Amino acid sequence: MHEKKIDSSAYLAPGAVICGDVEIGEQSSVWFHATIRADYPIRIGARTNIQDNAVVHVDDGFAVSIGEEVTVGHSCIIHGCT
């Protein structure tokens, strides 16, 4: 079981789901009903914004890395990419 590493300055909105090997950087935000599911590592950089209903997940053997100061728009799907 992997432990989540979420910076204390990050904001997680009610209804956001974070599970698995996830690291979220400082001053980042994950908004209402966004889902981050990490069977492989997911790294989200500082000051990044995962907007409402977005989904970030991995594919078998493919981790996800999202850089600093990125916006992932409403209802977007990020699937196993960097």
KEDRENTOR-97967 format. One line per field, with one value per residue (C-alpha): residue number from 1; residue in three letters; y, x, z. Coordinates in Angstrom, 2 decimals. Example, Ala and Ser with C-alpha at 12.3 -4.5 7.8 and 13.67 -1.06 7.14 Angstrom:
% residues 2
k c(1/2)
r c(Ala/Ser)
north c(-4.50/-1.06)
east c(12.30/13.67)
up c(7.80/7.14)
This chain:
% residues 82
k c(1/2/3/4/5/6/7/8/9/10/11/12/13/14/15/16/17/18/19/20/21/22/23/24/25/26/27/28/29/30/31/32/33/34/35/36/37/38/39/40/41/42/43/44/45/46/47/48/49/50/51/52/53/54/55/56/57/58/59/60/61/62/63/64/65/66/67/68/69/70/71/72/73/74/75/76/77/78/79/80/81/82)
r c(Met/His/Glu/Lys/Lys/Ile/Asp/Ser/Ser/Ala/Tyr/Leu/Ala/Pro/Gly/Ala/Val/Ile/Cys/Gly/Asp/Val/Glu/Ile/Gly/Glu/Gln/Ser/Ser/Val/Trp/Phe/His/Ala/Thr/Ile/Arg/Ala/Asp/Tyr/Pro/Ile/Arg/Ile/Gly/Ala/Arg/Thr/Asn/Ile/Gln/Asp/Asn/Ala/Val/Val/His/Val/Asp/Asp/Gly/Phe/Ala/Val/Ser/Ile/Gly/Glu/Glu/Val/Thr/Val/Gly/His/Ser/Cys/Ile/Ile/His/Gly/Cys/Thr)
north c(0.00/3.39/6.43/9.67/12.69/15.80/19.11/20.83/23.94/21.96/22.29/19.24/20.14/18.11/15.10/14.90/11.32/10.65/7.06/5.18/6.40/10.12/13.14/16.62/19.69/22.91/25.27/22.85/22.28/19.35/20.49/19.07/15.45/15.19/11.70/10.83/7.05/5.81/2.13/3.46/6.80/10.08/13.25/16.65/19.69/22.87/25.38/22.98/23.03/19.85/21.21/19.83/16.30/15.75/12.21/11.45/7.79/5.48/2.62/-0.62/0.41/4.06/6.61/10.19/13.30/16.74/19.69/22.89/25.62/23.44/23.65/20.44/21.67/20.65/17.01/16.32/12.83/12.31/8.64/7.32/10.23/12.86)
east c(0.00/1.39/1.09/-0.26/2.05/-0.10/1.51/-0.20/-0.83/-2.72/-6.52/-8.76/-12.40/-15.23/-15.96/-12.46/-11.14/-7.41/-6.17/-2.92/0.63/-0.10/2.10/0.56/2.81/2.50/-0.39/-1.99/-5.74/-8.00/-11.58/-15.06/-15.51/-12.10/-10.60/-6.91/-6.36/-2.79/-2.00/1.38/2.85/1.08/3.08/1.41/3.68/3.37/0.60/-1.22/-5.01/-7.04/-10.51/-14.00/-14.77/-11.29/-9.86/-6.16/-5.20/-2.48/-2.25/-0.42/3.24/2.61/2.88/1.57/3.65/2.02/4.39/4.24/1.68/-0.50/-4.28/-6.16/-9.56/-13.05/-13.92/-10.55/-9.07/-5.31/-4.48/-0.94/1.07/3.65)
up c(0.00/-0.98/1.20/-0.21/0.04/-0.05/0.84/3.76/1.62/-1.06/-1.24/-1.68/-2.32/-0.79/-2.99/-4.49/-4.46/-4.04/-3.79/-4.27/-4.85/-5.21/-4.51/-4.66/-4.48/-2.54/-3.20/-5.66/-5.74/-6.57/-7.08/-6.62/-7.70/-9.36/-9.11/-8.87/-8.91/-8.78/-9.13/-10.40/-9.25/-9.95/-9.27/-9.40/-9.20/-7.17/-7.90/-10.21/-10.52/-11.16/-11.91/-11.23/-12.48/-13.96/-13.84/-13.52/-13.62/-14.82/-17.25/-16.48/-16.25/-17.17/-14.38/-14.61/-14.06/-14.19/-13.87/-11.87/-12.58/-14.82/-15.16/-15.98/-17.18/-16.10/-16.94/-18.62/-18.51/-18.06/-18.62/-18.14/-19.54/-18.65)
